[in-house]
Amino acid sequence: MALFGNAHAIDPAQAQQDYARLLGQGEQVHAAYLLIRDVIFFTDRRLVLVDKQGITGKKVEYHSIPYRSITHFAVETAGTFDLDAELKIWISGQQLPVTKTFTKGVDIYEVQAILTQFVAR
């Protein structure tokens, strides 16, 4: 569950700098979002999920998902009582989706449009 409305877009150029060690030669970040402590960003080649773990967040797991591996995805918009929106991504070979929660600080339709742009290629 997201807390305190901290989810927001990050400048793609800043994400490009912050995660340069994860990027391949010529790979470009097109959009990025901070979700409390975790980060999700879209490059021209893949979706990257940055999962900070533990109390301090010093332990980090990086998930790299090539767009061709995404079989389908869904967005669930925020409601009257449930103020969080969700993005669910199904990856080939996995039964359960990857789920990321966004607070109202992020336009979930924008996130869905970006994912559509890359998955539908």
NULUMDO-96721 format. One record per residue: x negated, y, z of N, C-alpha, C in turn. Coordinates in steps of 0.1 Angstrom, whole numbers, padded with zeros to 4 digits, always signed. Example, Ala and Ser with C-alpha at 12.3 -4.5 7.8 and 13.67 -1.06 7.14 Angstrom:
<pts>
-0132-0057+0078-0123-0045+0078-0132-0033+0078/-0128-0022+0071-0137-0011+0071-0129+0000+0079/
</pts>
This chain:
<pts>
-0008-0012+0000+0000+0000+0000-0009+0012+0000/-0006+0022-0008-0013+0035-0009-0009+0044+0003/-0018+0051+0008-0015+0060+0019-0018+0074+0016/-0011+0083+0022-0014+0098+0022-0014+0104+0009/-0009+0098-0002-0009+0104-0015-0023+0107-0021/-0033+0099-0018-0046+0102-0022-0049+0098-0036/-0041+0090-0043-0044+0086-0057-0043+0098-0066/-0053+0099-0074-0053+0110-0084-0063+0107-0095/-0061+0114-0106-0070+0113-0118-0084+0118-0114/-0094+0112-0120-0108+0117-0119-0112+0121-0133/-0120+0131-0133-0126+0136-0146-0134+0125-0153/-0130+0121-0165-0137+0110-0172-0153+0112-0172/-0157+0124-0174-0171+0127-0175-0178+0124-0161/-0171+0127-0150-0176+0124-0137-0177+0109-0135/-0167+0102-0139-0167+0087-0138-0178+0081-0147/-0180+0087-0158-0191+0083-0167-0205+0084-0160/-0206+0095-0153-0219+0097-0145-0219+0087-0133/-0208+0087-0125-0208+0079-0113-0210+0064-0116/-0205+0059-0127-0206+0044-0130-0215+0041-0142/-0224+0050-0145-0233+0048-0156-0240+0034-0156/-0244+0030-0144-0251+0017-0144-0242+0005-0148/-0229+0007-0148-0220-0004-0152-0217-0004-0166/-0220+0007-0173-0216+0008-0187-0226+0003-0197/-0221-0002-0208-0230-0007-0219-0235+0005-0227/-0244+0003-0235-0250+0014-0244-0239+0019-0253/-0236+0032-0252-0226+0039-0260-0212+0038-0255/-0210+0030-0244-0197+0029-0239-0192+0042-0232/-0180+0046-0235-0174+0058-0230-0162+0056-0221/-0162+0064-0210-0150+0064-0201-0140+0074-0207/-0128+0069-0208-0117+0077-0214-0107+0083-0203/-0106+0075-0192-0097+0079-0181-0101+0072-0169/-0099+0078-0157-0103+0072-0145-0093+0077-0134/-0091+0068-0124-0082+0072-0113-0088+0066-0100/-0087+0075-0089-0090+0071-0076-0078+0066-0069/-0078+0054-0063-0067+0048-0056-0072+0046-0041/-0070+0056-0033-0075+0056-0019-0090+0054-0020/-0096+0042-0018-0110+0040-0019-0114+0033-0032/-0105+0026-0039-0108+0019-0051-0107+0029-0063/-0113+0024-0074-0113+0032-0086-0109+0023-0097/-0101+0028-0107-0098+0021-0119-0102+0030-0131/-0109+0025-0140-0112+0033-0152-0112+0026-0165/-0108+0033-0175-0106+0028-0189-0118+0032-0198/-0125+0023-0204-0135+0027-0213-0130+0023-0227/-0138+0026-0237-0134+0022-0250-0135+0007-0253/-0141+0000-0243-0143-0015-0245-0135-0023-0235/-0133-0018-0223-0127-0026-0212-0121-0018-0201/-0114-0025-0192-0108-0019-0180-0118-0023-0169/-0121-0014-0160-0130-0017-0149-0123-0014-0136/-0123-0023-0127-0117-0021-0114-0128-0021-0104/-0129-0011-0096-0139-0010-0085-0132-0012-0072/-0135-0023-0066-0128-0027-0053-0138-0026-0042/-0136-0015-0034-0145-0013-0022-0139-0021-0011/-0148-0028-0004-0144-0038+0006-0150-0034+0020/-0144-0040+0030-0148-0038+0044-0145-0024+0049/-0148-0022+0062-0145-0010+0069-0152+0002+0063/-0165+0000+0059-0173+0011+0054-0172+0013+0039/-0168+0003+0032-0167+0004+0018-0180+0003+0011/-0190-0001+0018-0204-0002+0012-0204-0015+0003/-0197-0025+0006-0196-0037-0002-0186-0034-0013/-0190-0036-0026-0182-0033-0037-0181-0044-0047/-0169-0047-0051-0168-0057-0062-0163-0050-0074/-0169-0053-0086-0166-0047-0098-0159-0058-0107/-0147-0055-0112-0140-0064-0121-0140-0057-0135/-0145-0065-0144-0146-0060-0158-0136-0069-0166/-0126-0062-0172-0116-0069-0179-0115-0064-0194/-0120-0073-0203-0120-0069-0217-0105-0067-0221/-0102-0057-0229-0088-0055-0233-0082-0067-0240/-0090-0075-0247-0085-0086-0254-0080-0097-0245/-0084-0097-0232-0080-0107-0222-0067-0104-0216/-0062-0092-0218-0049-0088-0212-0038-0093-0220/-0030-0102-0214-0019-0108-0221-0006-0100-0221/-0004-0093-0210+0007-0083-0209+0006-0075-0196/+0013-0065-0195+0013-0056-0183+0026-0050-0181/+0028-0045-0169+0041-0039-0165+0038-0027-0156/+0047-0018-0156+0046-0007-0146+0059-0007-0139/+0058-0004-0126+0070-0002-0118+0070+0012-0112/+0080+0020-0116+0080+0034-0112+0084+0035-0097/+0080+0047-0091+0084+0050-0078+0099+0052-0077/+0105+0049-0065+0119+0050-0063+0122+0061-0053/+0134+0061-0048+0138+0071-0038+0131+0068-0024/+0131+0055-0020+0125+0052-0007+0111+0046-0009/+0108+0040-0020+0095+0035-0023+0088+0045-0031/+0079+0052-0026+0072+0064-0033+0060+0060-0041/+0057+0047-0041+0045+0042-0048+0049+0036-0061/+0041+0037-0072+0043+0031-0084+0032+0020-0085/+0035+0009-0093+0026-0002-0095+0023-0004-0109/+0010-0008-0112+0006-0013-0125+0002-0028-0122/+0008-0037-0130+0005-0051-0130+0000-0055-0143/-0012-0063-0142-0019-0067-0155-0021-0082-0154/-0016-0089-0164-0018-0103-0165-0030-0106-0174/-0039-0114-0169-0051-0117-0177-0051-0132-0181/-0055-0135-0193-0054-0149-0198-0062-0158-0189/-0056-0169-0186-0063-0179-0177-0060-0177-0162/-0052-0166-0159-0049-0164-0145-0033-0163-0144/-0028-0170-0134-0014-0171-0132-0008-0158-0126/-0015-0152-0116-0010-0140-0109-0016-0128-0115/-0008-0117-0116-0013-0105-0121-0022-0097-0112/-0031-0089-0117-0038-0079-0109-0029-0068-0107/-0027-0064-0094-0018-0053-0091-0025-0041-0085/-0022-0029-0090-0028-0017-0084-0016-0008-0081/-0017-0001-0070-0007+0008-0065-0011+0022-0067/-0002+0030-0072-0005+0045-0075+0006+0053-0067/+0001+0063-0060+0011+0072-0054+0016+0082-0064/+0025+0091-0059+0031+0100-0068+0021+0111-0074/+0009+0111-0069-0001+0120-0074-0006+0116-0088/-0002+0104-0093-0006+0099-0106+0006+0096-0114/+0006+0101-0127+0017+0098-0136+0015+0084-0141/+0023+0075-0136+0022+0061-0140+0025+0059-0155/+0033+0067-0161+0035+0067-0175+0023+0070-0183/+0015+0079-0178+0002+0082-0185-0007+0070-0184/-0008+0064-0173-0016+0052-0171-0012+0041-0181/+0001+0039-0182+0007+0029-0191+0003+0032-0205/+0004+0045-0209+0001+0049-0223-0014+0047-0226/-0022+0050-0217-0037+0047-0219-0039+0032-0221/-0033+0024-0212-0035+0010-0214-0030+0005-0227/-0018+0010-0231-0012+0006-0244-0021+0009-0255/-0027+0021-0255-0036+0025-0265-0048+0015-0268/-0053+0010-0257-0065+0001-0258-0061-0014-0260/-0050-0018-0254-0046-0032-0255-0040-0035-0269/-0033-0025-0275-0026-0027-0287-0035-0026-0300/-0047-0025-0298-0057-0024-0309-0057-0036-0317/
</pts>
